[in-house]
Amino acid sequence: METKNILDIFLETNALLNGHFLLTSGRHSNQYFQCAMVLQYPEHNEFICGKIANYYKTYDIDVVISPAIGGIVVGQEVARLLNKKSIFAEREDKKLVLRRGFSIEAGKKYLICEDVVTTGGSVFEVMDIIRNEGGIVSGVGFIVDRSNNKVQFGVPQFSTLQLDAVSYQPEECLLCKENRIPIVKPGSRKVK
């Protein structure tokens, strides 16, 4: 399957929403990719995450790590396919941290997995967690790249779907200025 077919999966599972959305990054957009609607189907989860796992199968990776909550399913499936351990970071007081006994081991190599990247904020936070504890970031794999490869992490990166999805800073949002469609926040992270 090519990019068009992955986009078709988003459409057939009602995972590509149109409207006025507040993204996790704080930006506004007329489109929202609700990956959970796709990943609830094991065949789609295995197929899409399989593309990420296939890309990284020759890389030296010890552990797959994901930012909660959107990246957990992606990271778990990629880890399963690569036969690696899977951990995740979660928000505590608005900051990603490791809990539940998870830790970074110095010298170990980590693959970060995420569902959607707009600005890369959560991925950059996980990179800091890994590096601050002496771990090595081997790469970043994600399903949807809303930036169309504009966000660069400085390590190998792979996305299954790249789009130049429109997003605005809140003060520049055309949808807010038109005031026709109310803004909604469908994701997992509470953003003001």
Secondary structure by P-SEA (a helix, b strand, c coil): ccaaaaaaaaaaaccccccccccccccccccccccccccccaaaaaaaaaaaaaaaccccccbbbbccccaaaaaaaaaaaacbbbbbbbbcccbbbbcccccccccbbbbbbbcccccaaaaaaaaaaaaaabbbbccccccccccccccccccbbbbcbbbbbbbbccccccccccccbbbbbccccccc
